[in-house]
Amino acid sequence: MNVHLKVWRQAGPESEGRFESYSTEVNPHMSFLEMLDVVNEDLIKKGEMPIEFDNDCREGICGTCGCVVNGQAHGLERGTTVCQLHMRSFRDGETIVIEPWRAEAFPVIRDLVVDRGAFDRIIAAGGYVSVNTGPKPDANAVKIGKDLSDRAFDAAACIGCGACVAACPNASASLFTGAKVTQLALMPQGAPERGRRVRAMVDQMDAEGFGNCSNIGECEAACPKEISLDNIATMKREYLRAMFTDH
């Protein structure tokens, strides 16, 4: 099949970006990133700069990949990362527009690669559990109800790709932060630092320049792991609770 691409090219954070057009012939069973590899091989043969894009596992579990495909974060397939897209999802002769995440807190490094260090700083602010070293407790020493463990597991499925920010008209990171707050707040191991954690993470999220949540729901629709908006509500409840407690 033949496809035509309009790809965002930007040499650096301070450079002016632009769309450039490419055409290529690919196998419909190729993944989307394999298609970009084919394009890059042709560009290198011509002595031109290849298209920069993030990728690692190519299995939808690391969150490294991420770009906007035809106006939607990660493309049109729901619950799917860019690296899990296949060219059979597109039509022969179709024009595919590819651009990076668009958010002030995610500055473009080059082409489709953005700096998502803001997420790392939110996690560093409180997305962890402090534990004392010593003998390991028995696995069943602290019993946790299935409902809580299931909810915590669902929140922990977030891979930190940034699609929620890219899809949100406000460029809000509330779904990401809410998922990280929720997975720890529901577990007894996270209880001692519960209040300090949510205050620190929400304050860091605001400091990074992300917008506010206005419950539009684009974040949940774009999330490849289908993280629920309920996590944002949990984060807001946790934050309100923390304002009236010392822990």
Secondary structure as a PSIPRED ss2 file (coil, helix, strand):
# PSIPRED VFORMAT (PSIPRED V4.0)

   1 M C   1.000  0.000  0.000
   2 N E   0.000  0.000  1.000
   3 V E   0.000  0.000  1.000
   4 H E   0.000  0.000  1.000
   5 L E   0.000  0.000  1.000
   6 K E   0.000  0.000  1.000
   7 V E   0.000  0.000  1.000
   8 W E   0.000  0.000  1.000
   9 R E   0.000  0.000  1.000
  10 Q C   1.000  0.000  0.000
  11 A C   1.000  0.000  0.000
  12 G C   1.000  0.000  0.000
  13 P C   1.000  0.000  0.000
  14 E C   1.000  0.000  0.000
  15 S C   1.000  0.000  0.000
  16 E C   1.000  0.000  0.000
  17 G C   1.000  0.000  0.000
  18 R E   0.000  0.000  1.000
  19 F E   0.000  0.000  1.000
  20 E E   0.000  0.000  1.000
  21 S E   0.000  0.000  1.000
  22 Y E   0.000  0.000  1.000
  23 S E   0.000  0.000  1.000
  24 T E   0.000  0.000  1.000
  25 E E   0.000  0.000  1.000
  26 V C   1.000  0.000  0.000
  27 N C   1.000  0.000  0.000
  28 P C   1.000  0.000  0.000
  29 H C   1.000  0.000  0.000
  30 M C   1.000  0.000  0.000
  31 S E   0.000  0.000  1.000
  32 F H   0.000  1.000  0.000
  33 L H   0.000  1.000  0.000
  34 E H   0.000  1.000  0.000
  35 M H   0.000  1.000  0.000
  36 L H   0.000  1.000  0.000
  37 D H   0.000  1.000  0.000
  38 V H   0.000  1.000  0.000
  39 V H   0.000  1.000  0.000
  40 N H   0.000  1.000  0.000
  41 E H   0.000  1.000  0.000
  42 D H   0.000  1.000  0.000
  43 L H   0.000  1.000  0.000
  44 I H   0.000  1.000  0.000
  45 K H   0.000  1.000  0.000
  46 K C   1.000  0.000  0.000
  47 G C   1.000  0.000  0.000
  48 E C   1.000  0.000  0.000
  49 M C   1.000  0.000  0.000
  50 P C   1.000  0.000  0.000
  51 I C   1.000  0.000  0.000
  52 E C   1.000  0.000  0.000
  53 F C   1.000  0.000  0.000
  54 D C   1.000  0.000  0.000
  55 N C   1.000  0.000  0.000
  56 D C   1.000  0.000  0.000
  57 C C   1.000  0.000  0.000
  58 R C   1.000  0.000  0.000
  59 E C   1.000  0.000  0.000
  60 G C   1.000  0.000  0.000
  61 I C   1.000  0.000  0.000
  62 C C   1.000  0.000  0.000
  63 G C   1.000  0.000  0.000
  64 T C   1.000  0.000  0.000
  65 C C   1.000  0.000  0.000
  66 G C   1.000  0.000  0.000
  67 C C   1.000  0.000  0.000
  68 V E   0.000  0.000  1.000
  69 V E   0.000  0.000  1.000
  70 N C   1.000  0.000  0.000
  71 G C   1.000  0.000  0.000
  72 Q E   0.000  0.000  1.000
  73 A E   0.000  0.000  1.000
  74 H C   1.000  0.000  0.000
  75 G C   1.000  0.000  0.000
  76 L C   1.000  0.000  0.000
  77 E C   1.000  0.000  0.000
  78 R C   1.000  0.000  0.000
  79 G C   1.000  0.000  0.000
  80 T C   1.000  0.000  0.000
  81 T C   1.000  0.000  0.000
  82 V H   0.000  1.000  0.000
  83 C H   0.000  1.000  0.000
  84 Q H   0.000  1.000  0.000
  85 L C   1.000  0.000  0.000
  86 H E   0.000  0.000  1.000
  87 M H   0.000  1.000  0.000
  88 R H   0.000  1.000  0.000
  89 S H   0.000  1.000  0.000
  90 F C   1.000  0.000  0.000
  91 R C   1.000  0.000  0.000
  92 D C   1.000  0.000  0.000
  93 G C   1.000  0.000  0.000
  94 E C   1.000  0.000  0.000
  95 T E   0.000  0.000  1.000
  96 I E   0.000  0.000  1.000
  97 V E   0.000  0.000  1.000
  98 I E   0.000  0.000  1.000
  99 E E   0.000  0.000  1.000
 100 P C   1.000  0.000  0.000
 101 W C   1.000  0.000  0.000
 102 R C   1.000  0.000  0.000
 103 A C   1.000  0.000  0.000
 104 E C   1.000  0.000  0.000
 105 A C   1.000  0.000  0.000
 106 F C   1.000  0.000  0.000
 107 P C   1.000  0.000  0.000
 108 V E   0.000  0.000  1.000
 109 I E   0.000  0.000  1.000
 110 R E   0.000  0.000  1.000
 111 D C   1.000  0.000  0.000
 112 L C   1.000  0.000  0.000
 113 V E   0.000  0.000  1.000
 114 V E   0.000  0.000  1.000
 115 D C   1.000  0.000  0.000
 116 R C   1.000  0.000  0.000
 117 G H   0.000  1.000  0.000
 118 A H   0.000  1.000  0.000
 119 F H   0.000  1.000  0.000
 120 D H   0.000  1.000  0.000
 121 R H   0.000  1.000  0.000
 122 I H   0.000  1.000  0.000
 123 I H   0.000  1.000  0.000
 124 A H   0.000  1.000  0.000
 125 A H   0.000  1.000  0.000
 126 G H   0.000  1.000  0.000
 127 G C   1.000  0.000  0.000
 128 Y C   1.000  0.000  0.000
 129 V C   1.000  0.000  0.000
 130 S C   1.000  0.000  0.000
 131 V C   1.000  0.000  0.000
 132 N C   1.000  0.000  0.000
 133 T C   1.000  0.000  0.000
 134 G C   1.000  0.000  0.000
 135 P C   1.000  0.000  0.000
 136 K C   1.000  0.000  0.000
 137 P C   1.000  0.000  0.000
 138 D C   1.000  0.000  0.000
 139 A C   1.000  0.000  0.000
 140 N C   1.000  0.000  0.000
 141 A C   1.000  0.000  0.000
 142 V C   1.000  0.000  0.000
 143 K C   1.000  0.000  0.000
 144 I C   1.000  0.000  0.000
 145 G C   1.000  0.000  0.000
 146 K H   0.000  1.000  0.000
 147 D H   0.000  1.000  0.000
 148 L H   0.000  1.000  0.000
 149 S H   0.000  1.000  0.000
 150 D H   0.000  1.000  0.000
 151 R H   0.000  1.000  0.000
 152 A H   0.000  1.000  0.000
 153 F H   0.000  1.000  0.000
 154 D H   0.000  1.000  0.000
 155 A H   0.000  1.000  0.000
 156 A H   0.000  1.000  0.000
 157 A C   1.000  0.000  0.000
 158 C C   1.000  0.000  0.000
 159 I C   1.000  0.000  0.000
 160 G C   1.000  0.000  0.000
 161 C C   1.000  0.000  0.000
 162 G C   1.000  0.000  0.000
 163 A H   0.000  1.000  0.000
 164 C H   0.000  1.000  0.000
 165 V H   0.000  1.000  0.000
 166 A H   0.000  1.000  0.000
 167 A H   0.000  1.000  0.000
 168 C C   1.000  0.000  0.000
 169 P C   1.000  0.000  0.000
 170 N C   1.000  0.000  0.000
 171 A C   1.000  0.000  0.000
 172 S E   0.000  0.000  1.000
 173 A C   1.000  0.000  0.000
 174 S H   0.000  1.000  0.000
 175 L H   0.000  1.000  0.000
 176 F H   0.000  1.000  0.000
 177 T H   0.000  1.000  0.000
 178 G H   0.000  1.000  0.000
 179 A H   0.000  1.000  0.000
 180 K H   0.000  1.000  0.000
 181 V H   0.000  1.000  0.000
 182 T H   0.000  1.000  0.000
 183 Q H   0.000  1.000  0.000
 184 L H   0.000  1.000  0.000
 185 A H   0.000  1.000  0.000
 186 L C   1.000  0.000  0.000
 187 M C   1.000  0.000  0.000
 188 P H   0.000  1.000  0.000
 189 Q H   0.000  1.000  0.000
 190 G H   0.000  1.000  0.000
 191 A H   0.000  1.000  0.000
 192 P H   0.000  1.000  0.000
 193 E H   0.000  1.000  0.000
 194 R H   0.000  1.000  0.000
 195 G H   0.000  1.000  0.000
 196 R H   0.000  1.000  0.000
 197 R H   0.000  1.000  0.000
 198 V H   0.000  1.000  0.000
 199 R H   0.000  1.000  0.000
 200 A H   0.000  1.000  0.000
 201 M H   0.000  1.000  0.000
 202 V H   0.000  1.000  0.000
 203 D H   0.000  1.000  0.000
 204 Q H   0.000  1.000  0.000
 205 M H   0.000  1.000  0.000
 206 D H   0.000  1.000  0.000
 207 A H   0.000  1.000  0.000
 208 E C   1.000  0.000  0.000
 209 G C   1.000  0.000  0.000
 210 F C   1.000  0.000  0.000
 211 G E   0.000  0.000  1.000
 212 N C   1.000  0.000  0.000
 213 C C   1.000  0.000  0.000
 214 S C   1.000  0.000  0.000
 215 N C   1.000  0.000  0.000
 216 I C   1.000  0.000  0.000
 217 G C   1.000  0.000  0.000
 218 E H   0.000  1.000  0.000
 219 C H   0.000  1.000  0.000
 220 E H   0.000  1.000  0.000
 221 A H   0.000  1.000  0.000
 222 A H   0.000  1.000  0.000
 223 C C   1.000  0.000  0.000
 224 P C   1.000  0.000  0.000
 225 K C   1.000  0.000  0.000
 226 E C   1.000  0.000  0.000
 227 I C   1.000  0.000  0.000
 228 S C   1.000  0.000  0.000
 229 L C   1.000  0.000  0.000
 230 D H   0.000  1.000  0.000
 231 N H   0.000  1.000  0.000
 232 I H   0.000  1.000  0.000
 233 A H   0.000  1.000  0.000
 234 T H   0.000  1.000  0.000
 235 M H   0.000  1.000  0.000
 236 K H   0.000  1.000  0.000
 237 R H   0.000  1.000  0.000
 238 E H   0.000  1.000  0.000
 239 Y H   0.000  1.000  0.000
 240 L H   0.000  1.000  0.000
 241 R H   0.000  1.000  0.000
 242 A H   0.000  1.000  0.000
 243 M H   0.000  1.000  0.000
 244 F C   1.000  0.000  0.000
 245 T C   1.000  0.000  0.000
 246 D C   1.000  0.000  0.000
 247 H C   1.000  0.000  0.000
